[in-house]
Amino acid sequence: MSDDLLPDPDQGTQSEPLSRAIGERYLTYALSTIMHRALPDARDGLKPVHRRILYAMRELRLAPNGPFRKSAKITGDVMGNYHPHGDAAIYDAMARLAQDFAMRYPLVNGQGNFGNIDGDNPAAARYTEARLAAASEALMDGLTEDTVDFRPNYDGTLSEPVVLPAAFPNLLANGASGIAVGMATNIPPHNLHEVVDACLHLIKTPEARDDTLATLIKGPDFPTGGVLVESAESIAETYRTGRGAFRLRARWSQEDLGRGLWQIVVTEIPYQVQKSKLIERLAELIQTRKIPILADVRDESAEDVRIVLEPRARNVDPEQLMGALFRASDLEVRFNLNMNVLIDGRVPKVCSLKEVLRAFLDHRREVLVRRATYRLEKIAARLEVLEGYLVAYLNLDRVIEIIRTEDEPKAVMMTEFGLTDVQVEAILNMRLRALRKLEEIELRAERDALLEERRGLQAMLDSEAAQWARIGDQLKEVRNLFGKSRPDGQRRTTISEASEMPVIDMEAMIEREPVTVILSRMGWIRSMKGHQPLDAELKFKDGDGPGLALHAETTDKLMIFASNGRFYTLPANTLPGGRGMGEPLRLMIDLPNEAEVIAMFPWRAGVRYLVASKAGDGFIVGAADILAQTKSGKQVLNGDALLCRPVSGDHVAVVGDNRKMLVFPLAELPEMTRGKGVRLQRYGKGGGLIKDDGMVDAICLTLANGLSWPMGGGKTRTEPDLTEWLGKRGSAGRMAPRGFPRNNRFA
């Protein structure tokens, strides 16, 4: 190959900074996500994928009263003609439009398995069928009458609507959700009757305030029902700002079983809560005994939701039980409102309720004007043809003669009767049967009707008030179709004033019983009923053995202190029973593998504890400062933790690896909530640490009582005079008394 034919590596390339190249491309991606994927249009409330699905189904002539078609066929047409994305995404979007538990007013009629409230997925597209719903017809009414703009599809072979005419405010009626780049939207569904009432009020009073509109739209209306627990002021503020949250609870009732027995039946669950996961959560609360007054949960649902909750005793207060369940499960959720939508399909904006309704009404007015203009053009074209027909009837014999005798009848008729090209073409294409006398009468009647219609349309276009009146009439027609007069149009979500459930002391619900807590050497924990002997022989897993044991009660909070300096809290009533080997402690708390349990004791209010590290640093911490609220525990001591001892007496005794013991006043130790602490005892010469030189044990004591330690054979030895070992905190100390245990431990 000659040098002339070698490709030039620099041809068609250009250099630019990486940051700018990435920034421009990411901005392009972000805009595409915001404009064409995640945010709905305020005018028709649809995202592009939903709009394309409905339009493709309309092109397939899948009318609400027509036959169903395979979902695979619909998905294929949408993907091939308008939406060049995955068929799974398209099918999932279409399936959601058909789910009556997801859409307040479904836009697709589905036949087959389209999923359920348990969270089960729809069947494959080849097994289901679909057609348009009546609400979709209302959204696309007038689509062929030049009411909206069309644009080329992705490959330029077809055209698709930029937005649908939308005869009702679908954005609020069905809601929307989506996550874009740097922004998101989440709009709950509402009752269409109330939304239309708000639109009519806004037409009548354009300067209406958001607070006034909020009295007409009382709040969201979820397809799964439920009870909205919010004050009117809170709802109004949320609609005014376009941001906020709604608290939604399940609907429940008390069912009498006779003989003083009763049960609670939940008939409606919050929106977007999967029933199967809700049941699992309630069963977990029973298993872990977090709700002691709940005995059992059963799912007796068929077509309707029916979840049965059994109390542990007949004297349980149902309000208290439900209050506890609302706090601990998804029987109560918070649905966030973020009214971030595209205004005119171009500008993302967080809108208030009034701004969203105004965007819809302005769109409806544009649709009305464009539709009327289109109709006027059609009327003008038809009147032109009718005038030609009438001229032909008045001169019928001459017209027939011209057609029979002239070589160019078209030109002769145009010259002789002053007709236009369109009129002559219509006359020449007229059938002979149309020449009867009755046809002439019908033509004159049609012309008069069209003239009357044209006058009405022209008068409407000339008057803004007439336009808004017509829009109001159209909205009332939609309200009659989908409003409260229809069974599906009734409000499903009731709204009650924000009333707090009674504050429940869960600990007071726990039956107080003695237990013995056993923690094995390998970290398996269990709880045995009653106060068993702490030195009793127990079974452990192979290779495991006894670790720590203590007596407690089911109402106690069990404190666990680990070598990482963290305190962990475990309710004693949630520990596994003692019949088996227990469960790993690390599954209940976030205890790292390298950390070991140093101490375990029941929490007592007002008690103070001495915590110290192997390096000989420590301090005193109060009981209120060691309680942990999460599984990850609470960091208290910084460093490699060694011990935790309850504080009593007036002095502290410390012993190190060098067998030197120091006794100093307890008052010299600070009380802290977290930190490294202060030096308790000095080790090594010149302040340097010798290998394996550090603290071994510490204990609090009363100086007047002396120091006691265990001896072999169950005997105890006491050193009554500790004057020799008294010193200041942080000093080295002196060799331990004669007979002190060789392991350098006080107990």
LINRA-V663996 format. One record per helix or strand. SS is the DSSP state (hx for helix, st for strand). FROM is the first residue (numbers start at 1). TO is the last residue. If there is no record, write none. Layout:
ss/from/to
SS/FROM/TO
SS/FROM/TO
This chain:
ss/from/to
hx/3/5
hx/18/38
st/41/41
hx/48/59
st/69/70
hx/71/81
hx/87/98
st/108/111
hx/125/127
st/129/132
hx/134/139
st/150/152
st/159/161
hx/170/174
st/176/179
st/184/187
hx/192/204
hx/210/216
st/227/229
hx/232/241
st/243/249
st/251/258
st/261/268
hx/275/287
st/294/299
st/307/311
hx/318/328
st/332/338
st/340/343
st/347/350
hx/353/394
hx/396/405
hx/409/417
hx/421/428
hx/432/435
hx/437/462
hx/464/482
hx/487/489
st/494/496
hx/506/509
st/514/520
st/524/529
st/546/553
st/557/562
st/566/571
hx/572/574
st/577/577
st/583/584
hx/585/587
st/597/602
st/608/613
st/617/622
hx/623/625
st/634/635
st/637/637
st/641/646
st/651/656
st/660/665
hx/666/668
st/671/671
st/675/675
st/678/679
st/695/701
hx/703/705
st/707/710
hx/712/714
st/716/719
hx/723/725
st/726/726
st/734/735
